[in-house]
Amino acid sequence: MPEYQRPQCLSNIHREEIADGLVRVGCHYEIEKLRDDSFLRTDIPLPASLTSSVDKRKTEYLAGRWCAREALRILGFEGIPGMGADRAPVWPGGTVGSITHSKGTAEVMVADARHWLAVGVDTEQWLTAERADRLCRELLTSEERDNLKGLTPIQRANRITLIFSAKECLFKALYPLTGKRFHFHDAARRNPRSLTLLTTLTSQWKHGTEVPFRWRERQQGVLSWIALPR
């Protein structure tokens, strides 16, 4: 497989095999280092819909697709994901994956579709206590809000951030499978390591289905993911 030049705006690229046929690749990106020829040099096409976008959006796209191509290479595939009408990534045949960006960090998780059904990944910076309180009712069910009682403001904010991130992963994993959009109150964290669906999406993904998720705490935030085996 060909080697591609790393764009100047990307740094600290890290690669990891999470499980057999499941790979994570991440990087840092700097918007101010994006150049006019960054896409040309890396052989990553800029979609027509992004040509008039601000540099922040272009850099996020470049970082995500660069990491995606690296993850695919590790799995033995070539190419980069396209972009569908709903702006979601369209992965090369035989693969499934997910892309996320947050405050200068891009993360991608890609899997061999022979072994994995779907993947969802999300990274978030820790919410401040004030912002977490503003978003709490939007993100959490009443049951989840009740479970925040007794926590310090920082503990509350971190718990809300984690649940927010996990629910983002759930949508990214299940939307490609079901074609159904759903919202933050359509799932709840009732157990420490899983989310429970509170709505029926399809005959397979029914109300009450538990979907496991994993996460890693970082100094500046949290990385969460859902990987559904076949």
C-alpha positions as CSV (number, residue, x, y, z in Angstrom):
1,M,0.0,0.0,0.0
2,P,1.3,3.5,-0.8
3,E,2.7,5.8,1.9
4,Y,1.2,9.2,2.2
5,Q,2.7,12.5,3.4
6,R,1.5,13.6,6.8
7,P,0.1,17.1,6.6
8,Q,1.8,19.8,8.7
9,C,-1.4,20.4,10.7
10,L,-1.4,16.9,12.2
11,S,0.8,15.7,15.0
12,N,1.1,13.1,17.7
13,I,-0.5,10.3,15.7
14,H,-1.1,7.2,17.8
15,R,-2.3,3.8,16.6
16,E,-3.7,1.0,18.7
17,E,-5.3,-2.4,18.2
18,I,-8.2,-2.5,20.6
19,A,-9.2,-6.1,19.7
20,D,-8.8,-8.5,16.9
21,G,-10.0,-6.7,13.8
22,L,-10.7,-3.4,15.7
23,V,-8.3,-0.5,15.4
24,R,-8.1,3.0,16.9
25,V,-6.1,5.8,15.4
26,G,-6.0,9.3,16.8
27,C,-4.1,12.6,16.3
28,H,-3.9,16.2,17.3
29,Y,-4.6,18.9,14.8
30,E,-3.8,22.6,14.6
31,I,-6.1,24.7,12.5
32,E,-3.6,27.5,12.0
33,K,-1.2,25.0,10.2
34,L,-3.7,24.0,7.5
35,R,-2.3,24.9,4.1
36,D,-4.0,25.4,0.7
37,D,-2.3,22.3,-0.6
38,S,-2.9,20.1,2.5
39,F,-5.6,18.0,0.8
40,L,-3.6,17.7,-2.4
41,R,-0.4,16.6,-0.7
42,T,-2.2,13.9,1.3
43,D,-4.3,12.7,-1.6
44,I,-7.5,13.2,0.4
45,P,-10.2,14.9,-1.7
46,L,-12.1,17.8,-0.1
47,P,-15.8,17.3,-0.6
48,A,-17.5,20.0,-2.7
49,S,-19.8,20.7,0.2
50,L,-16.8,21.8,2.3
51,T,-15.0,24.0,-0.1
52,S,-16.5,27.1,1.4
53,S,-16.3,25.9,5.0
54,V,-14.1,27.6,7.6
55,D,-10.6,26.2,8.2
56,K,-11.8,24.6,11.5
57,R,-14.2,22.3,9.6
58,K,-11.7,21.5,6.9
59,T,-9.0,20.6,9.4
60,E,-11.4,18.4,11.3
61,Y,-12.3,16.6,8.1
62,L,-8.7,16.2,7.0
63,A,-7.6,14.9,10.5
64,G,-10.5,12.4,10.6
65,R,-9.9,11.0,7.1
66,W,-6.2,10.8,7.6
67,C,-6.7,8.7,10.8
68,A,-9.4,6.7,9.0
69,R,-7.0,5.8,6.2
70,E,-4.3,4.8,8.6
71,A,-6.7,2.6,10.6
72,L,-7.9,0.9,7.3
73,R,-4.3,0.3,6.3
74,I,-3.6,-1.5,9.6
75,L,-6.6,-3.7,8.9
76,G,-5.4,-4.4,5.3
77,F,-7.9,-2.2,3.5
78,E,-7.3,0.8,1.2
79,G,-9.2,4.0,0.7
80,I,-10.9,6.6,2.9
81,P,-14.5,6.9,3.9
82,G,-16.7,9.1,1.8
83,M,-19.5,11.4,3.0
84,G,-23.1,10.4,2.7
85,A,-26.1,12.7,2.1
86,D,-26.6,12.8,5.9
87,R,-22.9,13.8,6.2
88,A,-22.1,10.5,8.0
89,P,-19.0,8.6,6.9
90,V,-19.5,6.0,4.2
91,W,-16.9,3.2,4.8
92,P,-15.1,1.1,2.2
93,G,-16.7,-2.3,1.6
94,G,-15.9,-4.9,4.3
95,T,-15.4,-2.3,7.1
96,V,-17.3,-0.3,9.6
97,G,-16.1,2.7,11.6
98,S,-16.7,5.9,13.4
99,I,-15.0,9.4,13.5
100,T,-15.0,12.0,16.3
101,H,-13.4,15.4,16.8
102,S,-13.1,17.6,19.9
103,K,-10.9,20.7,20.6
104,G,-7.9,19.7,18.5
105,T,-8.2,16.0,18.9
106,A,-9.4,13.5,16.2
107,E,-10.2,9.9,17.0
108,V,-11.2,7.1,14.6
109,M,-12.2,3.5,15.3
110,V,-12.4,1.1,12.3
111,A,-13.3,-2.6,12.3
112,D,-13.3,-5.6,10.0
113,A,-17.0,-6.1,9.2
114,R,-16.5,-9.9,9.1
115,H,-16.1,-9.8,12.9
116,W,-17.8,-6.5,14.0
117,L,-21.3,-5.3,13.3
118,A,-21.0,-1.6,14.1
119,V,-18.7,0.9,15.9
120,G,-19.3,4.2,17.6
121,V,-16.6,6.4,19.0
122,D,-16.7,9.8,20.7
123,T,-14.3,12.1,22.6
124,E,-15.4,15.0,24.7
125,Q,-13.6,17.5,26.9
126,W,-14.8,17.5,30.5
127,L,-17.8,19.9,30.9
128,T,-17.5,22.6,33.4
129,A,-19.8,22.3,36.4
130,E,-21.8,25.3,35.1
131,R,-22.2,24.0,31.5
132,A,-23.1,20.5,32.8
133,D,-25.9,21.9,34.9
134,R,-27.3,23.8,31.9
135,L,-27.2,20.7,29.7
136,C,-28.3,18.2,32.3
137,R,-32.0,18.0,31.5
138,E,-31.3,17.9,27.8
139,L,-28.8,15.0,28.0
140,L,-30.0,12.9,31.0
141,T,-33.3,11.1,31.8
142,S,-35.0,11.8,35.1
143,E,-33.6,8.5,36.4
144,E,-30.1,9.4,35.4
145,R,-30.5,12.9,37.1
146,D,-31.7,11.2,40.3
147,N,-28.4,9.2,40.3
148,L,-26.4,12.4,40.5
149,K,-27.6,13.2,44.0
150,G,-24.8,13.3,46.5
151,L,-22.0,14.0,44.0
152,T,-19.8,17.0,44.1
153,P,-20.2,19.6,41.3
154,I,-17.0,18.2,39.6
155,Q,-18.2,14.7,40.0
156,R,-21.6,15.6,38.6
157,A,-20.0,17.4,35.6
158,N,-17.8,14.4,34.8
159,R,-20.7,11.9,35.1
160,I,-22.8,14.0,32.8
161,T,-19.9,14.3,30.3
162,L,-19.4,10.5,30.3
163,I,-23.1,9.8,29.8
164,F,-23.2,12.4,27.0
165,S,-20.2,10.8,25.3
166,A,-21.6,7.3,25.6
167,K,-25.0,8.3,24.1
168,E,-23.1,9.9,21.2
169,C,-21.4,6.5,20.7
170,L,-24.7,4.7,20.8
171,F,-26.2,6.9,18.1
172,K,-23.1,6.5,15.9
173,A,-23.2,2.7,16.3
174,L,-27.0,2.1,15.9
175,Y,-28.0,4.7,13.3
176,P,-26.2,3.0,10.4
177,L,-27.8,-0.3,11.4
178,T,-31.3,0.9,11.9
179,G,-31.7,4.0,9.8
180,K,-33.6,5.4,12.8
181,R,-32.7,8.7,14.5
182,F,-33.2,8.8,18.2
183,H,-32.4,11.2,21.0
184,F,-30.6,11.5,24.4
185,H,-33.7,10.5,26.4
186,D,-34.2,7.4,24.3
187,A,-31.4,5.6,26.3
188,A,-30.3,5.6,29.9
189,R,-27.2,4.5,31.8
190,R,-28.7,2.1,34.3
191,N,-25.6,0.0,34.8
192,P,-22.0,1.3,35.0
193,R,-20.9,-0.2,31.7
194,S,-24.0,-0.3,29.5
195,L,-26.8,1.9,28.1
196,T,-30.4,0.6,28.0
197,L,-32.6,1.5,25.1
198,L,-35.8,3.2,26.1
199,T,-37.3,3.1,22.6
200,T,-37.7,0.4,20.0
201,L,-35.7,1.1,16.8
202,T,-36.1,-2.3,15.0
203,S,-37.1,-5.8,15.9
204,Q,-33.5,-6.5,16.9
205,W,-33.0,-3.2,18.8
206,K,-35.9,-3.1,21.1
207,H,-36.9,-1.2,24.2
208,G,-34.9,-2.7,27.1
209,T,-31.9,-3.8,25.0
210,E,-28.6,-3.3,26.9
211,V,-25.7,-2.1,24.8
212,P,-22.2,-2.2,26.5
213,F,-19.8,0.7,26.2
214,R,-16.2,1.3,27.3
215,W,-14.3,4.5,28.1
216,R,-11.0,5.9,29.1
217,E,-10.6,9.0,31.3
218,R,-8.0,11.5,30.1
219,Q,-6.6,14.6,31.7
220,Q,-8.7,16.9,29.5
221,G,-11.7,14.7,28.8
222,V,-13.0,11.2,28.0
223,L,-12.8,8.8,25.1
224,S,-15.8,6.4,24.8
225,W,-16.7,3.7,22.3
226,I,-19.1,1.0,21.5
227,A,-18.0,-2.0,19.3
228,L,-20.7,-4.5,18.6
229,P,-19.4,-8.0,17.6
230,R,-21.1,-10.1,15.0
